[in-house]
Amino acid sequence: MQVSMKFEDHGVIERFKVMPIKLDAAVRKGVQRVSGEAQRDITGKKGLGKYDRHPAGTKTPSPVGEPPAQITSSLRRSVVMLPIKRVGFASYTQTTLPTMIYARVQEFGSSRIPARPFVAPARKDLVESGRAKRLFSEQVLKELRKNG
């Protein structure tokens, strides 16, 4: 899941009487907060932590179309946030993704394995619920007030 946020000024620098560098830093913190939330959603009870672990060689307790149940929890532990990248003034992107080789097969399925998505539903919930925007805005405002 990639989290990208670009801050449109709309007079905020003037209204908050904030230095552009402080605004840029606040936006960076906002993107990091949303990425952290994405990581928690992917690995937590909405995603890979939704179903209990099961022994290797036994049928998974998760229904088709739901996140996979864990055997070793390696997939869950492999979900990382890549380093944040600055793509312009007050514009950052950060990617949160699983690094295990079989993560793609679990997410999208194959000719032999049905899809058990865990990243796409977490992204959909985070974005469509408005939680990503809310968390981003809260963090940016918190940083601006703290550093004002």
NUDODREN-739924 format. One line per 4 residues: number of its first residue (from 0); their letters; for each residue y, x, z of C-alpha. Coordinates in nm, 4 decimals, always signed. Each point is the difference from the previous one (the first is absolute). Layout:
NUDODREN-739924
NUM) a) Y/X/Z; ... $
//
This chain:
NUDODREN-739924
0) mqvs) +0.0000/+0.0000/+0.0000; +0.3351/+0.1422/-0.0960; +0.3080/-0.0860/+0.1997; +0.3235/+0.0539/-0.1910 $
4) mkfe) +0.3400/-0.0986/+0.1292; +0.3394/+0.0559/-0.1530; +0.3123/-0.0792/+0.1938; +0.2731/-0.1800/-0.1894 $
8) dhgv) +0.3295/+0.0783/+0.1744; +0.1932/-0.3287/-0.0456; +0.2716/+0.1391/+0.2277; -0.2306/+0.0857/+0.2920 $
12) ierf) +0.1282/+0.3571/+0.0243; +0.3536/-0.1336/+0.0415; -0.0949/-0.2857/+0.2377; -0.2104/+0.2181/+0.2293 $
16) kvmp) +0.2380/+0.2963/-0.0298; -0.3095/+0.2120/-0.0449; -0.0303/+0.3313/-0.1754; -0.2105/-0.0209/-0.3162 $
20) ikld) -0.2379/+0.2643/+0.1361; -0.0707/-0.2180/+0.3052; -0.0658/-0.2978/-0.2238; -0.2389/+0.2074/-0.2094 $
24) aavr) -0.1880/+0.1093/+0.3146; -0.0145/-0.3595/+0.1257; -0.1531/-0.1190/-0.3271; -0.2585/+0.2783/+0.0257 $
28) kgvq) -0.0978/-0.1210/+0.3488; -0.0210/-0.3575/-0.1300; -0.2441/+0.0968/-0.2746; -0.2087/+0.1956/+0.2494 $
32) rvsg) -0.0170/-0.3022/+0.2318; -0.1233/-0.2287/-0.2794; -0.2566/+0.2609/-0.1093; -0.1271/+0.0306/+0.3561 $
36) eaqr) -0.0376/-0.3765/+0.0191; -0.1893/+0.0044/-0.3306; -0.2381/+0.2608/+0.1397; -0.0592/-0.2125/+0.3113 $
40) ditg) -0.0642/-0.3091/-0.2115; -0.2484/+0.1799/-0.2265; -0.1945/+0.1517/+0.2894; +0.0422/-0.2772/+0.2563 $
44) kkgl) -0.1365/-0.3496/+0.0559; +0.1427/-0.1266/-0.3299; -0.1738/+0.2713/-0.1995; -0.2730/+0.2521/+0.0679 $
48) gkyd) -0.0237/-0.0917/+0.3685; -0.0630/-0.3681/-0.0735; -0.3788/+0.0226/+0.0269; -0.2150/+0.1834/+0.2506 $
52) rhpa) -0.1885/+0.3114/-0.0984; -0.3566/-0.0364/-0.1200; -0.2899/+0.2476/-0.0279; -0.0551/+0.1879/-0.3251 $
56) gtkt) -0.2542/-0.1676/-0.2254; +0.0706/-0.3503/+0.1316; +0.1835/-0.2801/-0.1790; +0.3730/-0.0002/+0.0613 $
60) pspv) +0.1221/-0.2877/+0.2170; +0.3175/-0.0406/-0.2072; +0.0010/-0.2682/-0.2705; +0.0727/+0.0917/-0.3627 $
64) gepp) +0.3749/+0.0182/-0.0567; +0.0686/+0.0988/+0.3610; +0.0613/+0.3561/+0.1275; -0.3179/+0.2054/+0.0385 $
68) aqit) -0.1672/+0.0317/+0.3374; -0.0186/+0.3600/+0.1153; -0.3071/+0.2144/+0.0446; +0.1588/+0.3325/+0.1005 $
72) sslr) +0.3696/-0.1010/-0.0016; +0.0707/+0.2907/-0.2369; +0.1795/-0.2282/-0.2450; +0.2206/-0.1310/+0.2789 $
76) rsvv) +0.0843/+0.3500/+0.1225; +0.0795/+0.1112/-0.3556; +0.3047/-0.2289/-0.0321; +0.3014/+0.2308/+0.0049 $
80) mlpi) +0.3705/-0.0093/-0.0650; +0.0973/+0.2597/-0.2594; +0.3225/+0.1925/+0.0549; +0.3118/-0.2045/-0.0639 $
84) krvg) +0.1887/+0.0809/-0.3212; +0.3711/-0.0302/-0.0582; +0.0670/-0.1495/-0.3426; +0.3770/-0.0321/+0.0284 $
88) fasy) +0.2776/-0.0704/+0.2481; -0.1338/-0.2422/+0.2642; -0.3077/-0.0487/-0.2162; -0.3446/+0.1052/+0.1168 $
92) tqtt) -0.3626/-0.0642/-0.0799; -0.3098/+0.0553/+0.2102; -0.3619/-0.0733/-0.0820; -0.2664/-0.1115/+0.2449 $
96) lptm) -0.3548/+0.0156/-0.1346; -0.3639/+0.0708/+0.0815; -0.1223/+0.3438/-0.1094; -0.3778/-0.0578/+0.0077 $
100) iyar) -0.1627/+0.0277/-0.3410; -0.1620/-0.3444/+0.0256; +0.3156/-0.1843/+0.1054; +0.0751/-0.1033/-0.3584 $
104) vqef) -0.3470/-0.1518/-0.0462; +0.0368/-0.1934/+0.3257; +0.3455/-0.1273/-0.0992; -0.0763/-0.0963/-0.3611 $
108) gssr) -0.3805/-0.0214/-0.0161; -0.2311/+0.1268/-0.2728; -0.2796/-0.1363/-0.2160; -0.2324/+0.0244/+0.3034 $
112) ipar) +0.2331/-0.0492/+0.2959; +0.2294/-0.2991/+0.0497; +0.3656/+0.0656/+0.0797; +0.0893/+0.0138/+0.3665 $
116) pfva) +0.3774/+0.0432/-0.0140; +0.1793/+0.1305/+0.3061; +0.3192/+0.1608/-0.1372; +0.1206/-0.2789/-0.2311 $
120) park) -0.0234/-0.2757/+0.2649; +0.1865/+0.2169/+0.2525; +0.2730/+0.0696/-0.2559; +0.0245/-0.3650/-0.0978 $
124) dlve) +0.0339/-0.1104/+0.3619; +0.2589/+0.2655/+0.0809; +0.2181/-0.0722/-0.3034; -0.0382/-0.3748/-0.0532 $
128) sgra) +0.0490/-0.0872/+0.3658; +0.3337/+0.1811/-0.0069; -0.1185/+0.2295/+0.2791; +0.0651/+0.3161/-0.2058 $
132) krlf) +0.3642/-0.0923/-0.0597; +0.0470/-0.1064/+0.3606; -0.1511/+0.3209/+0.1421; +0.1991/+0.2118/-0.2428 $
136) seqv) +0.3283/-0.1754/+0.0829; -0.0626/+0.0140/+0.3752; -0.0736/+0.3723/-0.0136; +0.3014/+0.0825/-0.2170 $
140) lkel) +0.2340/-0.1962/+0.2288; -0.1544/+0.1592/+0.3085; +0.0541/+0.3487/-0.1465; +0.3576/-0.0776/-0.1035 $
144) rkng) +0.0889/-0.1343/+0.3457; -0.1721/+0.2908/+0.1734; +0.1719/+0.2623/-0.2119; +0.3314/-0.1846/-0.0335 $
//
